[in-house]
Amino acid sequence: MTNPSPHRAARKTVISMKEFQGMMDRAKELEPTFYKLRTRALLVLFYLTGKRRSEVARLEVDDFKEEDEMLQVTFTLSKKRRDLVLTKRTTKSIPLSDPLTQPILQYLDYLEDLSPKPRFFLPRTVLAPGSTLKIISEASIGGRQLLNLVRQVSDEVWPHLFRETQAAQVIQQDSSIMGAYRVQERLNLESVQTGFRYLQRYAVDIIRREAASPSSTTTASPPSGETS
């Protein structure tokens, strides 16, 4: 288990769009081109889906399909249950018209032009000093390496924080009890209890903001029949 940075340990907020755009801008500065495209695609995928890093690390190129103006991304989750390993496949739909989808499409086009074409969306690479980049087409990077890729563009963000951000966005749109069920659906949670924990965490912030807003101040009306 890795020790969090001081920034991570003290953090109380999810990722804002401004912070996310800053990470995307820093990813543009990475070299070689493969690393720049890969990191930008990874950031967008995390931000739009909130998927676990183990699911993202296992993605294959063939898990991406363009259908009906949507980019369909199929994730694989494996969980151990006693002596069994249960595998579950879930598909997320991302609008092709969404500007945030473009870095994923650009990266996929880059992979398609490679020979041999990598099997995995995030293939393992080797870059020795003074040498060209070697892409290992039949091997994928691991979850720990995904953490390191995110750290290249921010010391204050880690993969699971994207998942928290997705939950917060859902609750901001619907802070009713149904919001917990919407979180369950968005994040493909096994239990709605996790959705309620997210609701409790982020609905409190909404209530506090509303209470602090000047527009929330009300003046009591005098009882019927009385004048002020």
C-alpha positions in Angstrom: 0.0 0.0 0.0 1.5 3.4 -1.0 1.6 6.3 1.3 -0.5 9.2 0.0 1.2 12.5 -0.6 0.6 15.3 2.0 -1.8 17.0 -0.6 -3.7 13.8 -1.0 -4.0 13.1 2.7 -5.4 16.6 3.4 -7.7 16.8 0.4 -11.4 17.2 1.0 -12.7 18.1 -2.4 -13.4 16.2 -5.7 -11.9 17.2 -9.1 -13.2 20.4 -10.6 -13.4 21.0 -14.3 -10.7 23.7 -14.0 -8.4 21.3 -12.2 -9.1 18.6 -14.8 -8.3 20.9 -17.7 -5.1 21.8 -16.0 -4.1 18.2 -15.9 -5.0 17.8 -19.5 -2.8 20.8 -20.4 0.1 19.3 -18.5 -0.3 16.0 -20.3 0.2 17.9 -23.6 3.8 18.5 -22.6 4.7 14.8 -22.2 7.1 13.2 -24.7 7.2 11.1 -26.8 3.8 11.6 -28.6 2.6 8.2 -27.4 2.8 9.2 -23.8 1.0 12.4 -24.4 -1.9 10.8 -26.2 -2.0 7.9 -23.7 -2.2 10.1 -20.6 -4.8 12.4 -22.1 -7.0 9.4 -23.1 -6.6 7.9 -19.7 -7.5 11.1 -17.9 -10.7 11.5 -20.0 -11.7 7.8 -19.5 -11.3 8.2 -15.7 -13.2 11.5 -15.6 -16.1 10.4 -17.8 -16.6 6.9 -16.3 -15.3 6.8 -12.8 -14.1 3.3 -13.3 -11.8 1.4 -11.0 -8.2 1.4 -12.1 -8.1 -2.4 -12.3 -11.0 -2.2 -14.9 -9.2 0.5 -16.9 -5.9 -1.3 -16.9 -7.5 -4.5 -18.4 -9.2 -2.7 -21.3 -8.4 -4.1 -24.7 -8.5 -2.1 -27.9 -11.4 -4.3 -29.1 -13.4 -3.2 -26.0 -14.1 0.2 -27.8 -16.9 0.3 -30.4 -18.5 3.2 -32.2 -22.2 2.6 -32.4 -25.2 5.0 -32.9 -23.2 8.2 -32.3 -21.8 6.7 -29.1 -18.4 5.3 -28.1 -19.2 2.1 -26.3 -16.6 1.0 -23.8 -16.8 -2.4 -22.2 -15.1 -2.9 -18.9 -14.2 -6.2 -17.1 -14.3 -6.5 -13.4 -13.1 -9.7 -11.6 -13.8 -10.3 -7.9 -12.9 -13.2 -5.7 -15.6 -15.0 -3.8 -14.1 -17.7 -1.7 -12.6 -20.2 -4.2 -14.3 -18.6 -7.2 -13.4 -15.6 -9.4 -16.5 -13.9 -10.7 -16.2 -11.8 -13.8 -18.6 -9.1 -14.8 -18.7 -7.1 -18.0 -20.3 -3.6 -18.1 -20.6 -1.2 -21.0 -20.5 2.6 -20.7 -21.7 4.9 -23.5 -19.9 8.1 -24.2 -21.3 10.5 -26.8 -19.0 10.9 -29.8 -20.1 14.6 -29.9 -18.7 15.3 -26.4 -15.4 17.2 -26.9 -13.9 15.2 -24.0 -14.3 12.0 -26.1 -11.8 13.3 -28.7 -8.6 12.5 -26.8 -9.8 8.8 -26.6 -10.5 8.7 -30.3 -7.2 10.3 -31.2 -5.4 7.8 -29.1 -7.3 4.8 -30.6 -6.4 6.1 -34.1 -2.7 6.2 -33.0 -2.9 2.6 -31.8 -4.6 1.4 -35.0 -1.6 2.7 -37.0 0.9 0.8 -35.0 2.4 -2.4 -36.3 1.7 -4.8 -34.7 -1.4 -3.2 -33.3 -1.4 -3.5 -29.5 -4.0 -5.8 -27.9 -4.4 -3.6 -24.9 -5.6 -0.1 -24.6 -2.8 0.7 -22.2 0.1 -1.5 -23.4 3.3 -1.8 -21.5 6.2 0.3 -22.8 10.0 0.4 -22.5 11.9 3.7 -23.0 15.6 3.4 -22.3 17.7 6.6 -22.3 18.7 7.6 -25.9 16.6 4.8 -27.5 13.2 4.7 -29.2 10.0 3.8 -27.5 9.2 0.1 -27.5 5.5 -0.9 -27.2 4.9 -4.4 -25.9 1.6 -5.2 -27.7 0.6 -8.3 -25.7 1.1 -6.9 -22.2 -0.9 -4.3 -20.3 0.3 -1.9 -17.6 -0.9 -2.5 -14.0 -3.0 -0.5 -11.6 0.1 0.9 -9.8 1.4 2.2 -13.1 -1.9 4.0 -13.7 -1.4 5.8 -10.4 2.1 6.9 -11.6 0.6 8.2 -14.9 -1.8 10.3 -13.0 0.9 11.6 -10.7 2.8 12.8 -13.7 0.2 15.6 -14.2 -0.9 16.1 -10.6 0.3 15.4 -7.1 -3.2 16.0 -5.7 -5.2 13.5 -7.8 -5.3 9.7 -7.7 -7.4 7.3 -9.8 -10.1 6.7 -7.2 -10.8 10.4 -6.8 -12.3 10.3 -10.3 -14.8 7.8 -9.0 -15.6 10.1 -6.1 -16.0 12.9 -8.6 -18.5 11.0 -10.7 -20.6 10.2 -7.5 -20.5 13.9 -6.5 -21.7 15.0 -9.9 -24.6 12.7 -9.7 -25.5 13.9 -6.2 -25.2 17.6 -7.2 -27.9 16.9 -9.9 -30.1 14.8 -7.6 -29.6 15.0 -3.8 -32.8 13.1 -3.1 -32.9 9.5 -2.0 -33.0 8.6 -5.7 -29.6 10.1 -6.0 -28.1 7.1 -4.2 -29.7 4.7 -6.7 -28.4 6.9 -9.6 -24.9 6.6 -8.1 -25.3 2.9 -7.9 -26.2 2.8 -11.6 -23.5 5.2 -12.7 -20.7 3.4 -10.9 -22.1 -0.1 -11.3 -22.1 -0.7 -7.5 -23.1 -4.0 -6.1 -24.9 -2.5 -3.1 -26.9 0.7 -3.0 -25.5 1.2 0.5 -22.4 2.6 -1.0 -24.5 5.0 -3.0 -26.1 6.2 0.2 -22.7 6.8 1.7 -21.9 9.0 -1.3 -25.2 10.7 -0.8 -24.5 11.4 2.8 -21.1 12.8 2.0 -21.9 15.1 -0.8 -25.5 16.1 0.0 -24.2 17.6 3.2 -22.0 19.9 1.2 -25.0 21.0 -0.9 -27.1 21.7 2.1 -24.3 23.7 3.7 -23.9 25.8 0.5 -27.6 26.5 0.3 -27.7 27.5 4.0 -24.8 29.9 3.5 -26.4 31.4 0.3 -27.9 34.9 0.9 -30.8 33.8 -1.3 -31.7 31.1 1.2 -32.5 33.7 3.9 -36.2 34.0 4.6 -38.2 36.5 6.6 -41.1 35.2 8.7 -44.5 36.5 7.8 -46.7 37.9 10.6 -49.6 35.7 11.6 -52.8 36.1 9.7 -54.7 39.2 10.9 -51.6 41.0 12.2 -49.6 43.7 10.6 -45.9 44.4 10.9 
